[in-house]
């Protein structure tokens, strides 16, 4: 069975170093990876936004292009 888009995106995020607990910057806002978005449907699916990042404003679904290692 071939991996789906969500699985590929999550694996890509992990291999890029964005593991749970990793500190990141979402623009100028500090955050921490708290999980991975495994949703297959909807506007913010895991295929496009595989990272769940907790900031002082709440939890955001993020793409790899939106975050940087802190």
Buried (B, 14 or more C-beta within 10 A) or exposed (E): EEEEEBBBBBEEBBEBEBEEEBEBBBEEEEBBBEEBBBBEEEEBBBBBBBBBBBBEEEEBBBBBEBBEEE
